[in-house]
Amino acid sequence: MSIDHLANQDYERAIWKSLWRMMITWLTGDTNELLPFDEVKGRLPARGQHYIGLRQVQIDRIVGSMGRYRDFDRAFLPKQQRTRDRWVSIDKAHLTEVPLPPVELYQMGEIYFVKDGNHRVSVARERGQVFIDAFITEIDISVPLTLDVQMGDLELKGEYALFLDRTNLKKLHPEASIELTMSGEYERLLEHINVHRWYLGEQRRSEVPYEEAVASWYDNVFQPLETVIEEQGLPGQFPGRTSGDLYLWIIEYQWYRREAYKEEDNFEQVARQYITDYQEWPLAKLVNMLKKAAWVDHLILDQEEKDFLERTRINALRPSSQIHLTIPGMYERLLEHISVHRWYLGEQRQNGVQEDEAVISWYDNVYLPMVRIVREQQILEEFPGRTESDLYVWIIENLEDLRQAFGSDLPFEKAATIFVEDYSSIPGKKSKRPRKKKSD
């Protein structure tokens, strides 16, 4: 049998293997794609690169490509017929023992990407070769990349890399590893560090360098609680979650208990209580509990407030504004108020109204007048724990009912007074005073 025939048979076999792998991974839901080097590099901040030189590389650690990631699958089997000629020529060189030059690879963490030599890697792997000679350039990144990494993991990896770069934690504690499983959580760790830095500064009566605060937070807050989490076997109660996830949950849980019960438990007591309360609960029930917890409401509110400020630009348009709500979902109602006000302005003018102009007009002519009334009548004293913005929403949204009951010309001031007297069921209301008659 000729060398050409053998090489073409090898190629056909590789194509069929590729097809079967595609079908199996489709059925199992596994990923069968090579990682695109440029996209991976773009999502992970790099601190530089350096040339390592010629090394032998384990072929199954090559899981990505710089330019041919669509032509081969994760096992470097060919996926398209256009690769045939090059693939067959490389295979013929192997069959006739013709030496081939080393491939060129980029290394990121524990994995490699082909810069030059995709067909050589494919043929070598298909022929059962375990190692391949390669010229290696290493991309210096701060997060670990392992063989099981997928494209869906890169957002979190990128957030982790930014966290490490901003805190310089690896320099301060080379052994440190804080893996989280939910996007956005590294920002919360940064907030914890900032709060810890503030407390240190208050204790010392002087400013604390950021890196010193990071080291202190890791030594005195994160690591002690992580040790308790591991000793208590807590990760086993929450499959798929990490010690970092549980650190955030327990820290917030500790805050919740302090707020609810004015308790000053230490980390170990809180962790044990956490297990006692929830170790028998299925994850779905735990999630429902977390959604009801006051601290989760606080986190939701933070995000809703951030979205509201970004959408309205109220802090830029009216720098003195202080709009704060205490109940999740109410920022959306403010946005509805602004939208309705914009529509009314457009109807009055018979012309379109710019969004910024509508926000300013709503703030100056609707929101602020009502807040002034709340201040003048000291209404907030009747609703401990609530804000002027809460009262604005409640009064405005009950204004129509009040005007139907007391007359369409009912002014804001009278509406606010009646609201305080009548609406004792609002959360936080101290007590219901005797209702005044309309003639009052």
C-alpha positions as CSV (number, residue, x, y, z in Angstrom):
1,M,0.0,0.0,0.0
2,S,1.5,3.4,-1.0
3,I,2.4,6.1,1.5
4,D,-0.2,8.4,-0.2
5,H,-2.9,5.8,0.4
6,L,-1.9,5.3,4.0
7,A,-1.8,9.0,4.8
8,N,-5.2,9.6,3.2
9,Q,-6.6,6.7,5.2
10,D,-5.3,8.2,8.3
11,Y,-6.9,11.5,7.4
12,E,-10.3,9.8,6.8
13,R,-10.1,8.0,10.1
14,A,-9.3,11.3,11.8
15,I,-12.3,13.0,10.2
16,W,-14.6,10.2,11.3
17,K,-13.3,10.4,14.8
18,S,-13.9,14.2,14.7
19,L,-17.5,13.5,13.6
20,W,-18.1,11.0,16.4
21,R,-16.6,13.3,19.0
22,M,-18.9,16.1,17.8
23,M,-21.9,13.9,18.2
24,I,-20.9,12.6,21.6
25,T,-20.1,16.0,23.0
26,W,-23.4,17.3,21.6
27,L,-25.3,14.6,23.4
28,T,-23.4,15.0,26.7
29,G,-23.2,18.8,26.6
30,D,-19.4,18.9,26.8
31,T,-17.3,21.4,25.0
32,N,-15.4,20.3,22.0
33,E,-14.0,23.5,20.7
34,L,-10.4,24.8,20.7
35,L,-9.8,27.9,22.7
36,P,-9.2,31.0,20.5
37,F,-5.9,32.5,21.6
38,D,-6.7,36.2,20.9
39,E,-10.1,36.1,22.7
40,V,-8.6,34.4,25.7
41,K,-5.7,36.8,25.9
42,G,-8.1,39.7,25.4
43,R,-10.2,38.7,28.4
44,L,-7.3,38.1,30.8
45,P,-5.0,41.1,31.6
46,A,-1.4,40.1,30.8
47,R,1.5,41.5,32.7
48,G,3.9,40.8,29.8
49,Q,5.5,37.8,28.0
50,H,8.9,36.2,27.7
51,Y,10.5,33.6,25.5
52,I,11.3,30.3,27.2
53,G,12.9,28.5,24.4
54,L,12.8,24.9,23.1
55,R,11.0,22.4,25.3
56,Q,9.1,19.2,25.1
57,V,5.4,19.8,25.7
58,Q,2.7,17.3,26.6
59,I,0.4,17.3,23.5
60,D,-2.9,17.0,25.4
61,R,-2.1,20.3,27.1
62,I,-2.3,22.1,23.8
63,V,-6.0,23.1,23.8
64,G,-6.1,26.3,21.7
65,S,-4.9,28.0,18.6
66,M,-4.0,31.4,17.4
67,G,-5.6,31.2,14.0
68,R,-6.9,27.7,13.3
69,Y,-9.2,27.1,16.2
70,R,-12.2,26.5,13.9
71,D,-10.3,23.9,11.8
72,F,-9.7,21.4,14.6
73,D,-11.7,20.2,17.6
74,R,-10.5,20.1,21.2
75,A,-8.5,16.9,20.5
76,F,-7.0,18.5,17.5
77,L,-8.9,16.3,15.1
78,P,-9.5,17.9,11.7
79,K,-13.1,19.2,11.3
80,Q,-13.0,20.4,7.6
81,Q,-11.9,18.9,4.3
82,R,-9.9,21.9,3.4
83,T,-7.2,20.8,5.9
84,R,-6.7,17.5,4.0
85,D,-3.7,18.4,1.8
86,R,-1.6,19.9,4.5
87,W,-2.6,17.2,7.0
88,V,-1.8,14.4,4.6
89,S,1.6,15.9,3.7
90,I,2.5,16.1,7.4
91,D,1.4,12.5,8.0
92,K,3.5,11.3,5.0
93,A,6.5,12.9,6.7
94,H,5.8,10.9,9.8
95,L,5.4,7.7,7.9
96,T,8.7,8.2,6.1
97,E,10.4,9.5,9.2
98,V,11.2,12.8,7.8
99,P,12.2,15.2,10.6
100,L,9.8,18.1,11.1
101,P,10.7,21.5,12.8
102,P,9.4,22.2,16.3
103,V,6.0,23.9,16.6
104,E,5.6,27.3,18.1
105,L,3.4,27.7,21.1
106,Y,2.1,30.3,23.5
107,Q,1.8,29.2,27.2
108,M,-0.8,30.6,29.5
109,G,-1.0,28.9,32.9
110,E,-0.9,25.2,32.4
111,I,-2.2,25.2,28.8
112,Y,-0.8,26.0,25.4
113,F,-2.0,27.6,22.2
114,V,-0.5,26.9,18.7
115,K,1.1,29.9,17.1
116,D,2.5,27.8,14.2
117,G,2.2,24.1,13.6
118,N,-1.5,23.2,14.0
119,H,-1.3,20.3,11.4
120,R,1.8,19.0,13.0
121,V,0.1,18.9,16.4
122,S,-3.0,17.3,14.9
123,V,-1.0,14.5,13.2
124,A,1.2,13.9,16.1
125,R,-1.7,13.5,18.5
126,E,-3.6,11.3,16.1
127,R,-0.6,9.0,15.8
128,G,-0.4,8.6,19.6
129,Q,2.5,10.9,20.2
130,V,2.6,12.0,23.8
131,F,5.2,14.9,23.6
132,I,6.1,17.3,20.9
133,D,9.1,19.7,20.5
134,A,8.1,23.3,20.7
135,F,9.5,26.8,20.9
136,I,7.5,28.4,23.8
137,T,6.6,32.0,24.6
138,E,4.9,32.4,28.0
139,I,2.2,35.0,28.5
140,D,2.4,36.2,32.1
141,I,-1.1,36.2,33.7
142,S,-2.0,36.3,37.3
143,V,-4.7,33.6,37.3
144,P,-4.4,29.9,36.9
145,L,-5.6,28.3,33.6
146,T,-6.0,24.6,33.7
147,L,-6.9,21.9,31.2
148,D,-10.6,22.1,32.1
149,V,-11.0,25.8,31.3
150,Q,-13.8,26.7,29.0
151,M,-14.7,30.0,27.3
152,G,-17.6,30.4,29.7
153,D,-15.0,30.5,32.6
154,L,-13.1,33.5,31.2
155,E,-15.3,36.3,32.5
156,L,-14.7,35.1,36.1
157,K,-11.1,34.5,35.3
158,G,-10.8,38.0,34.0
159,E,-12.5,39.4,37.1
160,Y,-10.1,37.4,39.3
161,A,-7.1,38.7,37.4
162,L,-8.2,42.3,37.8
163,F,-8.8,41.6,41.5
164,L,-5.2,40.2,41.9
165,D,-3.7,43.0,39.9
166,R,-5.5,45.7,41.9
167,T,-4.7,44.1,45.3
168,N,-1.2,42.7,44.5
169,L,-2.3,39.8,46.6
170,K,-0.1,37.2,45.0
171,K,3.0,39.3,45.8
172,L,1.8,39.7,49.4
173,H,0.7,36.1,49.8
174,P,2.0,33.9,46.9
175,E,0.0,30.9,48.3
176,A,-3.3,32.9,48.2
177,S,-6.1,31.5,46.1
178,I,-9.6,33.0,46.2
179,E,-11.9,31.3,43.7
180,L,-15.4,32.6,43.3
181,T,-18.2,31.1,41.1
182,M,-20.4,34.1,40.5
183,S,-19.7,37.2,38.4
184,G,-19.4,40.5,40.2
185,E,-18.4,39.0,43.5
186,Y,-14.7,40.1,43.3
187,E,-16.0,43.7,43.5
188,R,-17.5,42.8,46.8
189,L,-14.2,41.5,48.1
190,L,-12.7,44.9,47.1
191,E,-15.4,46.6,49.1
192,H,-14.5,44.4,52.1
193,I,-10.9,45.4,51.8
194,N,-11.8,49.1,51.5
195,V,-13.9,48.9,54.7
196,H,-11.2,47.0,56.5
197,R,-8.7,49.7,55.5
198,W,-11.0,52.4,56.8
199,Y,-11.4,50.6,60.1
200,L,-7.6,50.3,60.4
201,G,-7.2,54.0,59.7
202,E,-9.8,54.9,62.4
203,Q,-8.0,52.7,64.9
204,R,-4.6,54.2,64.1
205,R,-5.8,57.8,63.5
206,S,-3.8,57.8,60.3
207,E,-4.1,56.7,56.7
208,V,-3.2,53.0,56.0
209,P,-1.3,52.1,52.7
210,Y,-3.6,50.0,50.5
211,E,-1.2,47.0,50.3
212,E,-1.0,46.9,54.1
213,A,-4.8,46.9,54.3
214,V,-4.9,44.0,51.8
215,A,-2.4,41.9,53.8
216,S,-4.3,42.7,57.0
217,W,-7.6,41.8,55.5
218,Y,-6.3,38.5,54.2
219,D,-4.5,37.6,57.4
220,N,-7.1,38.7,59.9
221,V,-10.5,38.4,58.1
222,F,-10.4,36.2,55.0
223,Q,-7.9,33.5,56.0
224,P,-9.3,32.9,59.5
225,L,-12.8,32.5,58.2
226,E,-11.6,30.3,55.3
227,T,-9.9,28.0,57.9
228,V,-13.1,27.7,59.9
229,I,-15.1,26.9,56.7
230,E,-12.7,24.1,55.8
231,E,-12.5,22.7,59.4
232,Q,-16.3,22.7,59.6
233,G,-16.6,20.8,56.3
234,L,-18.9,23.5,55.0
235,P,-17.9,23.2,51.3
236,G,-19.4,19.7,51.3
237,Q,-22.8,21.2,52.1
238,F,-22.7,23.3,49.0
239,P,-21.5,21.4,46.0
240,G,-20.2,23.5,43.2
241,R,-19.4,26.4,45.5
242,T,-16.0,27.4,46.8
243,S,-14.6,28.6,50.2
244,G,-14.5,32.1,48.7
245,D,-18.2,31.9,47.9
246,L,-18.9,30.7,51.5
247,Y,-16.7,33.5,52.9
248,L,-18.9,36.1,51.3
249,W,-22.1,34.3,52.4
250,I,-21.0,33.9,56.0
251,I,-19.7,37.4,56.3
252,E,-23.0,38.8,55.1
253,Y,-24.9,36.3,57.3
254,Q,-22.9,37.5,60.3
255,W,-23.9,41.1,59.4
256,Y,-27.5,39.9,59.1
257,R,-27.5,38.3,62.5
258,R,-25.9,41.4,64.1
259,E,-28.6,43.6,62.6
260,A,-31.4,41.2,63.5
261,Y,-30.3,40.0,66.9
262,K,-27.6,42.5,67.9
263,E,-25.2,39.5,68.3
264,E,-21.5,39.8,68.3
265,D,-20.6,36.2,67.4
266,N,-17.1,35.3,66.2
267,F,-16.3,33.6,62.9
268,E,-16.4,30.1,64.3
269,Q,-19.7,30.6,66.1
270,V,-21.3,32.1,63.0
271,A,-20.0,29.3,60.8
272,R,-21.3,26.6,63.2
273,Q,-24.7,28.4,63.4
274,Y,-24.8,28.6,59.6
275,I,-24.3,24.8,59.4
276,T,-26.8,24.2,62.2
277,D,-29.4,26.4,60.5
278,Y,-29.0,25.2,56.9
279,Q,-27.1,21.9,56.5
280,E,-30.3,19.9,56.1
281,W,-31.7,22.3,53.6
282,P,-31.7,21.6,49.9
283,L,-29.9,24.3,47.8
284,A,-33.1,25.6,46.3
285,K,-34.5,26.3,49.8
286,L,-31.3,28.0,50.8
287,V,-31.5,30.2,47.8
288,N,-35.0,31.2,48.7
289,M,-33.9,32.0,52.3
290,L,-31.1,34.1,51.0
291,K,-33.4,36.1,48.7
292,K,-35.5,37.0,51.8
293,A,-32.6,38.0,54.0
294,A,-32.2,41.7,54.7
295,W,-28.6,41.7,53.5
296,V,-29.6,40.3,50.1
297,D,-32.2,43.1,49.8
298,H,-29.3,45.5,50.6
299,L,-27.2,44.0,47.7
300,I,-30.1,44.2,45.3
301,L,-30.8,47.8,46.3
302,D,-27.1,48.7,45.6
303,Q,-27.4,47.3,42.1
304,E,-30.8,49.0,41.5
305,E,-29.5,52.3,42.7
306,K,-26.4,52.0,40.5
307,D,-28.6,51.2,37.5
308,F,-31.0,54.1,38.3
309,L,-28.1,56.6,38.6
310,E,-26.6,55.4,35.3
311,R,-29.8,55.6,33.4
312,T,-31.0,59.0,34.7
313,R,-27.6,60.7,35.2
314,I,-29.3,62.5,38.1
315,N,-26.0,63.0,40.0
316,A,-24.5,64.8,37.1
317,L,-27.7,66.8,36.2
318,R,-28.5,67.7,39.9
319,P,-25.3,67.1,41.9
320,S,-27.0,67.9,45.2
321,S,-29.7,65.2,44.7
322,Q,-29.8,62.5,47.3
323,I,-32.2,59.7,46.1
324,H,-32.0,56.6,48.3
325,L,-34.7,53.9,48.6
326,T,-34.9,51.1,51.1
327,I,-37.1,48.6,49.4
328,P,-36.1,46.6,46.3
329,G,-38.1,47.4,43.1
330,M,-38.9,51.0,44.0
331,Y,-36.2,52.5,41.7
332,E,-38.1,51.0,38.8
333,R,-41.1,52.9,39.9
334,L,-39.1,56.2,39.9
335,L,-38.1,55.5,36.3
336,E,-41.8,55.0,35.5
337,H,-42.6,58.4,37.1
338,I,-39.9,60.0,35.0
339,S,-41.2,58.3,31.9
340,V,-44.8,59.5,32.6
341,H,-43.6,63.0,33.3
342,R,-41.7,63.1,30.0
343,W,-44.8,62.0,28.2
344,Y,-46.8,64.9,29.8
345,L,-44.2,67.4,28.9
346,G,-44.3,66.2,25.3
347,E,-48.1,66.5,25.3
348,Q,-47.9,70.0,26.7
349,R,-45.3,71.2,24.2
350,Q,-46.5,69.1,21.3
351,N,-42.9,68.2,20.8
352,G,-40.4,65.5,21.8
353,V,-38.6,66.0,25.1
354,Q,-35.0,64.9,25.7
355,E,-34.5,62.4,28.5
356,D,-32.0,64.6,30.4
357,E,-34.5,67.5,30.3
358,A,-37.3,65.2,31.5
359,V,-35.2,64.0,34.4
360,I,-34.4,67.6,35.4
361,S,-38.0,68.7,35.2
362,W,-39.2,65.7,37.2
363,Y,-36.7,66.3,39.9
364,D,-37.3,70.1,40.1
365,N,-41.1,70.1,39.7
366,V,-42.3,66.8,41.1
367,Y,-39.7,65.1,43.3
368,L,-38.1,68.0,45.1
369,P,-41.4,69.8,46.0
370,M,-42.7,66.7,47.6
371,V,-39.5,66.1,49.5
372,R,-39.6,69.6,50.8
373,I,-43.1,69.0,52.2
374,V,-41.8,65.8,53.8
375,R,-39.1,67.8,55.5
376,E,-41.3,70.7,56.5
377,Q,-43.9,68.4,58.1
378,Q,-41.2,66.2,59.6
379,I,-43.0,63.2,58.2
380,L,-39.9,61.0,58.2
381,E,-40.1,60.8,62.0
382,E,-43.2,58.7,61.6
383,F,-41.4,56.1,59.5
384,P,-38.1,55.1,61.3
385,G,-35.6,53.4,59.0
386,R,-37.2,54.9,55.8
387,T,-36.0,57.7,53.6
388,E,-37.4,60.8,52.0
389,S,-37.4,59.0,48.7
390,D,-39.5,56.2,50.1
391,L,-42.0,58.7,51.4
392,Y,-42.1,60.4,48.0
393,V,-43.0,57.1,46.2
394,W,-45.7,56.2,48.7
395,I,-47.3,59.6,48.8
396,I,-47.2,60.1,45.0
397,E,-48.6,56.6,44.3
398,N,-51.5,57.2,46.7
399,L,-52.1,60.7,45.5
400,E,-54.8,59.7,43.0
401,D,-56.8,57.8,45.7
402,L,-56.5,60.7,48.1
403,R,-57.6,63.2,45.5
404,Q,-60.7,61.1,44.6
405,A,-61.5,61.0,48.3
406,F,-60.8,64.6,49.3
407,G,-61.1,66.5,46.0
408,S,-59.2,66.9,42.8
409,D,-57.7,70.1,44.0
410,L,-56.0,68.5,47.0
411,P,-52.5,70.1,47.2
412,F,-49.3,68.1,47.9
413,E,-49.1,69.5,51.5
414,K,-52.6,68.3,52.5
415,A,-52.1,65.0,50.7
416,A,-48.9,64.4,52.6
417,T,-50.7,65.1,55.9
418,I,-53.6,62.8,55.2
419,F,-51.2,60.1,54.0
420,V,-49.4,60.1,57.4
421,E,-52.7,60.0,59.3
422,D,-54.4,57.3,57.3
423,Y,-51.7,55.0,55.9
424,S,-50.5,53.3,59.1
425,S,-50.0,50.0,57.3
426,I,-46.9,51.2,55.5
427,P,-43.8,49.3,56.7
428,G,-42.0,51.3,59.4
429,K,-45.0,53.5,60.4
430,K,-44.9,54.1,64.2
431,S,-48.6,54.2,65.0
432,K,-51.9,55.3,63.6
433,R,-53.1,58.7,64.7
434,P,-56.9,59.5,64.8
435,R,-58.1,60.2,61.3
436,K,-59.0,63.8,60.6
437,K,-62.2,64.6,58.8
438,K,-62.2,66.2,55.4
439,S,-63.4,69.5,56.8
440,D,-60.3,69.7,58.9
